[in-house]
């Protein structure tokens, strides 16, 4: 398996087309697009890595998997009264659907949906308390207390928040948010600014690969049915309006972030994290998607067959 991971990293190192970094968040625009990392954490506790797999990067929307897990643990299925479970077919920051659907976001992974999830887990608390809870949870499932918030990235997002603020105010106008919009947004931007390496991220995703248990540590994070449902949402909605293309090419539940990371789950096998900062036209890692496609072609790991 290490040979395969090395082969993928070598192939990506030679790639000439690398996509475009997310410069609409200025702090992310400074990241070197030549970087690539891949890490596989298997359910039996082994880790295989190549490239800059210990370099922290801004996980951005991959964090939405973790806040969704927290929200389901806190409020259960009542969360679905606030946010839907359907693919959007629109860009991650689109406001169009909110207009048609009375301010209820289509799923938890588009920006509007993730903002609604943050509102649900705040439960009357201040942003600092909620962020402490989010960071503690991520450190817990990754078994790594060095994971941190990149405050420079959060500040950069806050300074360029107009589109996300419009989504939040629109939902608030429909009575979909309970908390102050600025407090929800501040929490949301810091959540997206969590910095992790591929190795840490692969560890954090392991509970989704084995029915809710992080097997190396023996910790049950969620019930088996909940793990399967989170995976199903990642498959349908984790890559926004390119989710169908990702399912077609890779065939695994996955969640991308505009920091260039992708977390993919191979149920029964392991958790794969890839990172390359250059994005495709849909805001997903250009080389990360190629790397995962190469990985499943070589391993045969897919939820659609063996």
N, C-alpha and C positions, 0 to 999 in steps of 0.2 A: 504493500500500500504506500510506503514511503517513496518507492520508485515512481509510482503513478503521480503522487503529489509533486515530486521533483520535476517530472516530465511536463506537467501542466504549467508550473512556474517558469520553466525554461521556454516553453512555447509562448507564454504571455510576454516574456522579456523581449522576444524577437518581434512582437507585433508592432507594426508601424502606425496603424489607426488605433487611437486610444480614447476617443471621445473627448468631451469638453467638460472642464470642472464647473461646479455650480457657482459662478461668479456673481449671481444675484444676491448671494449672501457673501459680502466682501471677504470675510474671514476665511471662508472655504475656497475662495478664488485664489488664495495664496498657496494652496497645497500643491506639492510637486506631482504632476500627473504621471510621472515615470514609475511611481511606486506600485507594487503588486504584492499581495499576500494571500495565502490560503492556509486554512487550518481545518483538520478533521478531528473531531472528538468522537470516539466510538462508545457504544453503550457498555462495553466491557472495560472502559477506563483508559484506553490507549489514545494518544494524541500524535497526529502526523502533521507537520507544518513545513512550509517553504516560503521563501520571500521574506518580506519584513513583517512577519506574523506576530511580533511582540511590540510593534509600533502602534501606539494609541491613535485612533481617529474618531471623528464625530459620527456617532452611529445614526443620528437624525431619526428618520421614521422607523428604523428597526426597533427603536424604543417603544413604539406603539404596541408591539407584541407583548411587552412586559407590563405596560400600563393596562392593557386589556385584561391580562391575567389577574392583576391586582383588583381591577374593577369587578370582575366576575366573582372573585373571592369575597368582596365586600358587599355587593348589592345583588349578586346572583342574576337570574334571568330578567329581573326588572330593568336591567341595563338596556334590554332590547326595546323598551318603550321610548328610549332616548335616541337610539341609533339603530339603523337597519343592518341587514346581513346580506345585501345584494351587491354584485359588482356595479361600479359606477359607469364605466364606459366613457368617463370624462377625465380630464387632467386632475391631479391630486389637489389642486387649489381652486377648482372650479366653483363658482357661486350659482351656476345655472340651475342645478337640481334643487338647491335649497329653496329657490323661488317657487318651483313647481310642487314641492313636497312639504310645504308649511314649515320649513326650517328644520326638518328632521334629516340628518345626514344619511347617506345611503349605506355606509359601512364604517367600521371603526378605524380604518387605515387611511382613508382620505383625510386631509387636514381638518375639515369640519367635524368629521366623526371622532378624530383623536382629541379635538378640543372638547367635544361633548363628554368623552371618556374622562378627561382630566377634571371637568366640572363634577362628574359623578363621584370621583374618588376624593375630592377635596372635603366633602362632608362637613362644611362649615369651618374648616381649619384654614389657617393662613398658609400662603405658598411655601414658606420655609418648612413648616411641619410636613406638608404633603411631599415636598421634594426630598426631605429626609427619609420618608417612608419609601419613596420610589428608589432612591439610591441604595437604601438598606436591602431592599428586595433583590435588586440586580446584583449587588455584592454577594448576597446569600446564595442565589442560584448559580453564580459563577464561581463561588467559593474563593473570592478574591477581594480583599478590602482596599486595594489600591485603585479601584475604579473611581473616577471622579467626574465632576461637571467641568467642562471647558467654558469658563465664564466669558472669555473673549468672544467665542462663537455665539453664546446666548445674547450678549450685548449687541453683536452684529445683527442678529435676527430681530431683536427688539427695535433696533434703529430702522429696520426696513420691514416693519410689520404691517404695512397698510392693507395688503391683501388678506392676511389672516385676521386682522382686526375687523375688516368688513364682514368676513364669514361669521366671526363671533358676535358682532353687533346684530347681524341679521338673525342669527339663532336666538339671541336675547330678545329681540323684538317679537318673536313668536313664542316667547316664554319657555324656550328650550334650555336655557342656562340659569342656574340658581345663583351663582356667585358673580361678583364684580368682574366685568370683562377684562380689565387690565390685570387683575390678580390671576385669572384663568390663563391669560396669554403669557404672563411672566412665568408661570409654572410650566406651561407647555413648551416655551422656548428653552428653558433649562433642561427639561426632560429630553428634548431633541439634541441638546448639547452634551449629553453623556459621552465621555471619551473611553473607548475600549479598544483593545487589540483583537486581532482575529482569534487568537488562542482563548482569550477571555470570553469572546462572543460565542465561540463554538461550545465552550463549557456551559455558558448560560442557557443555550438552546437545548441541552441534552434531555431535559425533562420532557420535551415534546417528542423525542424520538423513542421513548419507552413508556407510553401510557401514563405520563404524568410523574414518573419517578426519575430522579437523577441517580442512575444506578451506581456509579462509582462511589457516591456518598451515602446512598441508601435513603435519601430524603424524598418523601412524596411531596410534590409541589402542588399538584392538582389531581382531581379524580380522572380516571381513564377517559370517560366520556367527554370531559371538558378539554382534555389534551387533544382529542380527536377533532373537536369542534373548532378549537383555535387553529389547528392545522388546516381544516377545511376552509376557514376564512383566509388564511395565508395563501392557499392555492387559488382561491377565486378572486381575491382582492389585493394581494400583497404587492403586486406590481402595477397598481392603478389600471390605466387603460391599455397596458401591455400585459396584463395578467394572463390572458389567453395565450399570447405568444410565448410567455415563459413556461406555461404548462405544456405547450406543444413541444418546445425545444428541450426543456429540462425534466418536466414530469415529477417535480417535487414541490411540496409547500415551500414558499419562500417569501421573505420580506426584504425589500430594498430600502435604501436611504440615499438622499442626495449627497451624503458625504462619500459615496462610492462603495459602501458596504452592501453585502447581501448575506442574509442568514437563510440557509436552506436546511430542511429537515427530511431525513430519510428514515421513516418509521421502522423500528426494529434494528436499525444499523447504526445511525449516528447523526451528528449535527455538523454541518459544513459552513464555515464562514469564509467569505472571500472579500477582498478589498482592492479596488483600483479607482482612484478619484474621478477619472474621466467618465462622463455620462453619455448615454444615447439620447435621442430626441424625446424620449418619454421620461427622462430623469432617473434612469436605472443604470447601474455600472456597466459600461460597454464591455470591458474585458472580463469583469466578474461573471457576466452572463455566459460568455464564451467558455470560461473556465469550468463553470458548472455543467454546461452542455458536454464538454469533453469528459468531465468526470463521470457523468451518468452513462455516456456511451461506452466507457471503458469498464465500469463496474456493473452496469445493468440495473443499478438501483433506481427504481421508479415506483410510484404508487399505482401505475397502470399496467404492471406485469413484471415478470422476472426474466 
